[in-house]
């Protein structure tokens, strides 16, 4: 089974014998041996090995195998109008660094026998999901040509004779989705057409399989890189506070000015930062929400660029609701649930109560999130809130103990418990909303007035039941115990539609930059010279090694039913963990 050096240099002789054993005839068959192997990095070590026996299949886990593709959703050249997936040209060598190498190794005579050819091909179902490039003229001004993918279903390979290696570069064109598992296959075939006018048939085919790398979200527990905030006419003092917070945390502050934000301050709602990763490369990718208000052009104009990708999902016929904003899209830290590991955490999205026809996140975004497979989503109940975002009642903070994090929940019950304690201590006339607070309900509000307001008590009992419903889901789906949960005091009131809005700035919607927390100042009752809500929050979080910074200039956000986190967004470091080691 060796390759030929020349045409017909292998001979098989066939002898024919009579019944008595005497030879009566002899004939010879001349053979030409062609060696062919289509190779990829099937063992995921960054090197294209030769003829890996597992290259035509794909499996998960630390002992798994199969090659990986990145979606070329960044933009290497500033002169192209769209992401690299939207063009069939390679403008510079940097684009090739995003792509996976594929090598066709051939061995044989100087030319193929007449009537034979080698083609590279992909199924019609995969053609719009993969692109293949080949370098022409490696010695005379390199030029990369698009040979396979989209409308090109096959490419005739130029056979060069002898022992040769032809290098191809492969890119993914789209992330996994409800109609795409993420797997694509590429084949090389030797075709035989011995008679003119008769269509060729394959006599040998070699196959490789790639999985397109998923889009991965980053939880609050990962280190911050950049904090984004919109610069508005009324938030100069807020940005000054954020600058201080960012400088302590050691990350960068990036302000988005009016010509880009067009009066839209809700940075958290417009985009979600994530990344994509293969053995040869990793880069951040921003998911653009379908809400598309003033900040609609921000991710394309300010983020999309070299090694910074962009992806979006927009519904064709569904109406967009507040639940499609990405304050309603969060991810937990890594968890283990009943023995099953989620080393990249689990995505959390807010939805409506199972029995009601309320608001839900649009299906195209939900389908996209489920299809990534590595951060299996959990749907929570958030439609009870006026804005309806999961980040209004749950968040996660990093800790340095064995658990590595705590889950924080907004808790009216914790607030009423604290206020009753203060009332028993004789602090019932302590006043809320002092200082620079300019929100609604600022006439003299005391602990006694809050506790004696029966309607407010009933409304918060309802809110607590809604949060408890989610608490049970989160404990079950994230494998948490009560020791992993911290209840932060919070109060809500219901609007005319019966939906909940914060009564005072909601501390759960904090900015988390490693150990530094930027918490909305709650303007609670001042007892003993300090806000009792702040004191309780410090007592819960500071023993965990966290630093609490209460941000005073929250009026421009809280007055519009948002908090400081809703007006900021954090791009974080990726996980060190390799997603292909997950077992979905």
Secondary structure as GFF3:
##gff-version 3
##sequence-region A 1 584
A	DSSP	beta_strand	10	17	.	.	.	ID=ss1
A	DSSP	beta_strand	23	31	.	.	.	ID=ss2
A	DSSP	beta_strand	35	39	.	.	.	ID=ss3
A	DSSP	beta_strand	67	69	.	.	.	ID=ss4
A	DSSP	three_ten_helix	84	86	.	.	.	ID=ss5
A	DSSP	alpha_helix	93	98	.	.	.	ID=ss6
A	DSSP	beta_strand	100	108	.	.	.	ID=ss7
A	DSSP	beta_strand	116	121	.	.	.	ID=ss8
A	DSSP	three_ten_helix	124	126	.	.	.	ID=ss9
A	DSSP	beta_strand	130	136	.	.	.	ID=ss10
A	DSSP	beta_strand	143	148	.	.	.	ID=ss11
A	DSSP	beta_strand	154	157	.	.	.	ID=ss12
A	DSSP	beta_strand	162	172	.	.	.	ID=ss13
A	DSSP	beta_strand	183	192	.	.	.	ID=ss14
A	DSSP	beta_strand	201	212	.	.	.	ID=ss15
A	DSSP	beta_strand	216	217	.	.	.	ID=ss16
A	DSSP	beta_strand	224	230	.	.	.	ID=ss17
A	DSSP	alpha_helix	236	249	.	.	.	ID=ss18
A	DSSP	beta_strand	252	256	.	.	.	ID=ss19
A	DSSP	alpha_helix	258	261	.	.	.	ID=ss20
A	DSSP	alpha_helix	267	270	.	.	.	ID=ss21
A	DSSP	beta_strand	271	278	.	.	.	ID=ss22
A	DSSP	beta_strand	281	288	.	.	.	ID=ss23
A	DSSP	three_ten_helix	294	297	.	.	.	ID=ss24
A	DSSP	alpha_helix	298	298	.	.	.	ID=ss25
A	DSSP	pi_helix	299	303	.	.	.	ID=ss26
A	DSSP	beta_strand	308	312	.	.	.	ID=ss27
A	DSSP	three_ten_helix	322	324	.	.	.	ID=ss28
A	DSSP	three_ten_helix	326	328	.	.	.	ID=ss29
A	DSSP	beta_strand	329	331	.	.	.	ID=ss30
A	DSSP	beta_strand	335	337	.	.	.	ID=ss31
A	DSSP	beta_strand	340	342	.	.	.	ID=ss32
A	DSSP	beta_strand	347	351	.	.	.	ID=ss33
A	DSSP	alpha_helix	363	371	.	.	.	ID=ss34
A	DSSP	beta_strand	378	381	.	.	.	ID=ss35
A	DSSP	three_ten_helix	390	392	.	.	.	ID=ss36
A	DSSP	beta_strand	394	398	.	.	.	ID=ss37
A	DSSP	beta_strand	405	411	.	.	.	ID=ss38
A	DSSP	alpha_helix	412	424	.	.	.	ID=ss39
A	DSSP	alpha_helix	447	452	.	.	.	ID=ss40
A	DSSP	alpha_helix	454	478	.	.	.	ID=ss41
A	DSSP	three_ten_helix	482	484	.	.	.	ID=ss42
A	DSSP	beta_strand	485	489	.	.	.	ID=ss43
A	DSSP	beta_strand	492	494	.	.	.	ID=ss44
A	DSSP	beta_strand	500	502	.	.	.	ID=ss45
A	DSSP	beta_strand	511	513	.	.	.	ID=ss46
A	DSSP	beta_strand	516	520	.	.	.	ID=ss47
A	DSSP	beta_strand	526	527	.	.	.	ID=ss48
A	DSSP	beta_strand	530	531	.	.	.	ID=ss49
A	DSSP	alpha_helix	532	541	.	.	.	ID=ss50
A	DSSP	three_ten_helix	542	544	.	.	.	ID=ss51
A	DSSP	beta_strand	547	551	.	.	.	ID=ss52
A	DSSP	alpha_helix	555	558	.	.	.	ID=ss53
A	DSSP	three_ten_helix	564	567	.	.	.	ID=ss54
A	DSSP	beta_strand	568	572	.	.	.	ID=ss55
A	DSSP	three_ten_helix	579	581	.	.	.	ID=ss56
###
